[in-house]
Amino acid sequence: MKQKYKWLTGAVMGVAVSLASTSCVDEIKFGNAFLDKAPGGSATIDTVFNSAAYTRQFLNTCYSRQYYGLPYVNDSSGDLPDSSNPYLGKFEALTDCWQLHYTSTTIYGSYYSGSHTSNYDLRGDVFGYTREMVWQVVRWCWLLIENIDRVPGMDDTEKRKLVAEAKCLIASRYFDMFRHYGGLPLVYASFTGTESSYSMPRATVEGTVNYMISLLDDAINSGGLEWAYTGADATTETGHWTKAGAMALKCKIWQFAASPLFNANQGFAGGGSEAERQNLVWYGSYRSDLWDNCLKACEEFFKAVDANGTYRLNTASGTNPTPAEYRYAYRMGYIKLDSPEVLHSVRVTTTDAFNSSTYCWHSWSDNGRNSYTPTQEYVEMFPWSDGTPFDWEKTKSEGKLDEMFLTGTFKPGEQMLSDIVLTRDPRLYESVIVNGLPGNLGWSSVSMGGDPYELWVGGTHAGTNSQNETMRYATGYDNMKYYLGDNDYLRQYTQWVALRLSDIYLTYAEALLQANNDARGAIEQVNIVRSRVGLLGLVECNPDKNLLTDKDALLEEILRERACELGMEDSRFFDLVRYKRADRFEKRLHGLLIYRLGEDGSRILTAWRDGTGSNSKLGGALQPVNFEYVPFELKNPVRHWWTHGFDSKWYLSPFPLAEINKGYGLVQNPGW
């Protein structure tokens, strides 16, 4: 099924166009005419569901409209989610870990300035209510569920499988939106187009959560889902929902529902708004059973993993791996399409969409449109390579700042460092481009070859970007996550990892702590994730933090661990939202100015390479290893939250004013 992630072609594409028409009577989403008339007619539906092949391809169209977290195309047609466009911007850049420096993005123009309103349309919100293909997928899946029994040439086993996958797709698309909006209108059917009126009020948070969980339970218990796809099936079926993926998604839904944003003794906006009074944005009180549900879901998931196998963390081979080998194992855990730790992934195509003209995350990373520069605060979250915390002031006082990223030696007759040792958490080098990092980590090896990144002021890569705080390297760093070289992209397609095993380990740790105050059990789960990259245990590395008795301190370590493990995977933003961490949203952030020093201690504001591609080093000098490091406060741009404080309304997105005014039951989120 190689065409699994393509847009539909031929006759089936004609059906999809009919079902997704943008005409005034056939729009199938909330927005425009969704509530006036349902799309299509019996002829187009008969065309799809009178063929087993067309029905399979119809479901594949639903798969192709899942959320994909890496901008991959500059498109404004409305046929693709807004989040696919780099001019929107990833919402991770709203956190304390990254700063986006491309001025033509919504993140920069509306969020950093604090000017975002509910009167928005194209790419107007980080997750637009009517522009993320959620409602299209929901209705298409209900169409399939309602019509599957009349598909000829398809046995009951396959029908059960397709229905179960459709229910997972509905639940996952609801969860995508639930994390941004809270309670949502609940859709239980495709609509016939003959209804005299539509009433689609927002459900409560509890109702929305129960709706998603019920769909997943139906799918899990139906017998229609494979636990995993292995062998020959993995080639054609990986990317379809599995039982393992559905069980993992339950863990994530309960985790978000149980967190303080929705589960507290008072609503996040004070309790006085209509949305809070109707329990549309919280449960109405604190409920310990929600964390119990999360814990139970995690326990059931790992029990199933133990029973069925297949899934495990990708680990380094050998008895004494190097930090570079640990880093390589971590990379293969999320990059490789057949990684044993990927529970659900999304791929947008199997055609040549990853060339320089179409795949934006790849091709645009070099020209600044994807300038998601890590902050100094984020870099300092990563511990030393043994797992002990990195402390800037201590490292500075010991005169070891030049060793904070890597060390090495010079061999006779060579200009570049040899026997390079990565001195920090191996995940740092997969998440952040740091000064001196070799420019190549081989696809099939752990080679540390390639000229080093020159991120000092005047260096080949950074130039004056950090000095002027512009575009790539504006903070003295650049993003590395999902950033592969040209040859690596040509070897395979890039997947967006929606659910990863390490995330569920950390979710389990959080649930153990929150539900049972089981610090020891929580630490055991965190240590499983840490050991994969060679870090020692949490308690051993943090003897002064009383992690076995101080719940708040341990929770902070879990959230830090999540940021290091799941960087640029949308985890940090939602972690700060669900824990209502206004303190992190409004914290003034920093970059790092790096100056190359001469033997006399003077600053040398020039490159080491000549920049011509010949890789000749200027003057035959040895690779620079002596630097001055000057943290600086980010000022370009200055986020509105840093100067005016963080308003609680930003925890959730506003519904578009146009949708509120249609009167089908939406109640605006607090503050908007």
ZICORTA-V245256 format. One record per residue. RES is the residue in one letter. NEAR is the number of other ideal C-beta (glycine too) atoms within 8 Angstrom. Layout:
res->RES near->NEAR
res->RES near->NEAR
//
This chain:
res->M near->7
res->K near->5
res->Q near->9
res->K near->10
res->Y near->11
res->K near->11
res->W near->7
res->L near->12
res->T near->7
res->G near->6
res->A near->7
res->V near->13
res->M near->10
res->G near->9
res->V near->14
res->A near->12
res->V near->8
res->S near->11
res->L near->14
res->A near->10
res->S near->11
res->T near->7
res->S near->6
res->C near->6
res->V near->7
res->D near->13
res->E near->13
res->I near->13
res->K near->12
res->F near->10
res->G near->12
res->N near->8
res->A near->9
res->F near->10
res->L near->8
res->D near->5
res->K near->7
res->A near->10
res->P near->12
res->G near->10
res->G near->6
res->S near->5
res->A near->6
res->T near->11
res->I near->11
res->D near->8
res->T near->12
res->V near->15
res->F near->13
res->N near->9
res->S near->11
res->A near->10
res->A near->6
res->Y near->14
res->T near->15
res->R near->10
res->Q near->11
res->F near->15
res->L near->13
res->N near->14
res->T near->13
res->C near->14
res->Y near->13
res->S near->11
res->R near->10
res->Q near->12
res->Y near->11
res->Y near->12
res->G near->9
res->L near->8
res->P near->13
res->Y near->11
res->V near->11
res->N near->7
res->D near->8
res->S near->7
res->S near->5
res->G near->6
res->D near->5
res->L near->11
res->P near->10
res->D near->12
res->S near->12
res->S near->11
res->N near->14
res->P near->13
res->Y near->10
res->L near->13
res->G near->14
res->K near->12
res->F near->10
res->E near->12
res->A near->11
res->L near->9
res->T near->11
res->D near->11
res->C near->12
res->W near->13
res->Q near->12
res->L near->14
res->H near->14
res->Y near->13
res->T near->6
res->S near->7
res->T near->12
res->T near->13
res->I near->15
res->Y near->15
res->G near->11
res->S near->11
res->Y near->14
res->Y near->12
res->S near->9
res->G near->9
res->S near->7
res->H near->9
res->T near->8
res->S near->10
res->N near->5
res->Y near->11
res->D near->6
res->L near->6
res->R near->10
res->G near->10
res->D near->13
res->V near->12
res->F near->12
res->G near->11
res->Y near->14
res->T near->11
res->R near->13
res->E near->13
res->M near->11
res->V near->11
res->W near->13
res->Q near->11
res->V near->14
res->V near->12
res->R near->15
res->W near->13
res->C near->14
res->W near->14
res->L near->12
res->L near->16
res->I near->10
res->E near->8
res->N near->11
res->I near->13
res->D near->5
res->R near->7
res->V near->13
res->P near->7
res->G near->5
res->M near->9
res->D near->5
res->D near->5
res->T near->7
res->E near->9
res->K near->12
res->R near->11
res->K near->11
res->L near->14
res->V near->14
res->A near->15
res->E near->14
res->A near->14
res->K near->14
res->C near->16
res->L near->14
res->I near->13
res->A near->16
res->S near->13
res->R near->14
res->Y near->14
res->F near->13
res->D near->12
res->M near->13
res->F near->15
res->R near->9
res->H near->10
res->Y near->12
res->G near->13
res->G near->14
res->L near->11
res->P near->11
res->L near->8
res->V near->9
res->Y near->4
res->A near->6
res->S near->8
res->F near->8
res->T near->6
res->G near->9
res->T near->4
res->E near->8
res->S near->3
res->S near->4
res->Y near->7
res->S near->6
res->M near->10
res->P near->9
res->R near->12
res->A near->11
res->T near->10
res->V near->14
res->E near->8
res->G near->10
res->T near->15
res->V near->12
res->N near->8
res->Y near->11
res->M near->13
res->I near->12
res->S near->8
res->L near->12
res->L near->16
res->D near->9
res->D near->10
res->A near->18
res->I near->12
res->N near->6
res->S near->10
res->G near->5
res->G near->11
res->L near->15
res->E near->10
res->W near->9
res->A near->10
res->Y near->9
res->T near->6
res->G near->4
res->A near->5
res->D near->9
res->A near->10
res->T near->6
res->T near->9
res->E near->10
res->T near->10
res->G near->11
res->H near->9
res->W near->12
res->T near->13
res->K near->12
res->A near->15
res->G near->12
res->A near->15
res->M near->14
res->A near->14
res->L near->15
res->K near->14
res->C near->16
res->K near->13
res->I near->15
res->W near->16
res->Q near->13
res->F near->14
res->A near->14
res->A near->13
res->S near->10
res->P near->8
res->L near->13
res->F near->14
res->N near->13
res->A near->10
res->N near->4
res->Q near->6
res->G near->11
res->F near->12
res->A near->12
res->G near->10
res->G near->8
res->G near->6
res->S near->12
res->E near->7
res->A near->14
res->E near->15
res->R near->8
res->Q near->9
res->N near->12
res->L near->13
res->V near->16
res->W near->13
res->Y near->12
res->G near->4
res->S near->5
res->Y near->7
res->R near->7
res->S near->7
res->D near->6
res->L near->12
res->W near->13
res->D near->9
res->N near->11
res->C near->18
res->L near->13
res->K near->8
res->A near->12
res->C near->13
res->E near->9
res->E near->9
res->F near->15
res->F near->10
res->K near->8
res->A near->12
res->V near->11
res->D near->6
res->A near->6
res->N near->9
res->G near->5
res->T near->10
res->Y near->10
res->R near->8
res->L near->12
res->N near->12
res->T near->7
res->A near->9
res->S near->6
res->G near->6
res->T near->2
res->N near->4
res->P near->10
res->T near->9
res->P near->13
res->A near->12
res->E near->12
res->Y near->14
res->R near->16
res->Y near->12
res->A near->15
res->Y near->14
res->R near->10
res->M near->10
res->G near->15
res->Y near->12
res->I near->11
res->K near->9
res->L near->9
res->D near->6
res->S near->11
res->P near->10
res->E near->13
res->V near->13
res->L near->13
res->H near->14
res->S near->11
res->V near->12
res->R near->13
res->V near->9
res->T near->9
res->T near->9
res->T near->5
res->D near->5
res->A near->11
res->F near->10
res->N near->8
res->S near->6
res->S near->4
res->T near->11
res->Y near->13
res->C near->14
res->W near->13
res->H near->11
res->S near->10
res->W near->12
res->S near->11
res->D near->6
res->N near->5
res->G near->10
res->R near->11
res->N near->12
res->S near->12
res->Y near->13
res->T near->16
res->P near->13
res->T near->16
res->Q near->12
res->E near->11
res->Y near->14
res->V near->13
res->E near->8
res->M near->9
res->F near->12
res->P near->12
res->W near->10
res->S near->12
res->D near->9
res->G near->14
res->T near->9
res->P near->7
res->F near->11
res->D near->6
res->W near->8
res->E near->6
res->K near->7
res->T near->11
res->K near->10
res->S near->6
res->E near->6
res->G near->5
res->K near->8
res->L near->9
res->D near->7
res->E near->8
res->M near->9
res->F near->11
res->L near->12
res->T near->6
res->G near->9
res->T near->6
res->F near->11
res->K near->6
res->P near->4
res->G near->3
res->E near->7
res->Q near->8
res->M near->8
res->L near->12
res->S near->9
res->D near->6
res->I near->11
res->V near->9
res->L near->13
res->T near->11
res->R near->14
res->D near->12
res->P near->15
res->R near->13
res->L near->13
res->Y near->13
res->E near->10
res->S near->14
res->V near->14
res->I near->11
res->V near->13
res->N near->13
res->G near->11
res->L near->11
res->P near->10
res->G near->7
res->N near->8
res->L near->11
res->G near->8
res->W near->6
res->S near->3
res->S near->6
res->V near->10
res->S near->7
res->M near->8
res->G near->6
res->G near->7
res->D near->7
res->P near->12
res->Y near->11
res->E near->12
res->L near->16
res->W near->12
res->V near->13
res->G near->11
res->G near->15
res->T near->9
res->H near->10
res->A near->15
res->G near->8
res->T near->8
res->N near->12
res->S near->16
res->Q near->7
res->N near->8
res->E near->12
res->T near->7
res->M near->9
res->R near->12
res->Y near->15
res->A near->16
res->T near->15
res->G near->13
res->Y near->15
res->D near->13
res->N near->15
res->M near->9
res->K near->9
res->Y near->8
res->Y near->8
res->L near->8
res->G near->6
res->D near->5
res->N near->7
res->D near->9
res->Y near->12
res->L near->6
res->R near->6
res->Q near->8
res->Y near->9
res->T near->14
res->Q near->11
res->W near->11
res->V near->10
res->A near->11
res->L near->12
res->R near->13
res->L near->12
res->S near->13
res->D near->15
res->I near->16
res->Y near->13
res->L near->16
res->T near->13
res->Y near->15
res->A near->15
res->E near->13
res->A near->16
res->L near->13
res->L near->15
res->Q near->9
res->A near->12
res->N near->7
res->N near->7
res->D near->9
res->A near->12
res->R near->7
res->G near->10
res->A near->14
res->I near->15
res->E near->9
res->Q near->13
res->V near->15
res->N near->10
res->I near->10
res->V near->13
res->R near->13
res->S near->9
res->R near->14
res->V near->12
res->G near->12
res->L near->12
res->L near->8
res->G near->11
res->L near->13
res->V near->9
res->E near->8
res->C near->13
res->N near->11
res->P near->6
res->D near->4
res->K near->9
res->N near->7
res->L near->13
res->L near->9
res->T near->6
res->D near->9
res->K near->9
res->D near->6
res->A near->10
res->L near->16
res->L near->10
res->E near->8
res->E near->13
res->I near->14
res->L near->10
res->R near->9
res->E near->12
res->R near->13
res->A near->14
res->C near->13
res->E near->12
res->L near->12
res->G near->14
res->M near->11
res->E near->11
res->D near->10
res->S near->12
res->R near->14
res->F near->11
res->F near->10
res->D near->12
res->L near->12
res->V near->11
res->R near->12
res->Y near->10
res->K near->10
res->R near->9
res->A near->9
res->D near->6
res->R near->9
res->F near->13
res->E near->9
res->K near->9
res->R near->6
res->L near->12
res->H near->12
res->G near->17
res->L near->14
res->L near->12
res->I near->16
res->Y near->13
res->R near->16
res->L near->11
res->G near->8
res->E near->3
res->D near->4
res->G near->5
res->S near->6
res->R near->9
res->I near->10
res->L near->7
res->T near->7
res->A near->10
res->W near->12
res->R near->11
res->D near->8
res->G near->6
res->T near->5
res->G near->4
res->S near->5
res->N near->6
res->S near->7
res->K near->11
res->L near->10
res->G near->4
res->G near->5
res->A near->9
res->L near->6
res->Q near->12
res->P near->11
res->V near->8
res->N near->6
res->F near->13
res->E near->7
res->Y near->10
res->V near->8
res->P near->9
res->F near->8
res->E near->6
res->L near->13
res->K near->6
res->N near->9
res->P near->7
res->V near->9
res->R near->9
res->H near->11
res->W near->11
res->W near->10
res->T near->6
res->H near->7
res->G near->6
res->F near->8
res->D near->7
res->S near->12
res->K near->11
res->W near->9
res->Y near->8
res->L near->11
res->S near->10
res->P near->14
res->F near->13
res->P near->16
res->L near->10
res->A near->8
res->E near->12
res->I near->10
res->N near->6
res->K near->8
res->G near->4
res->Y near->10
res->G near->9
res->L near->12
res->V near->9
res->Q near->11
res->N near->14
res->P near->15
res->G near->9
res->W near->9
//
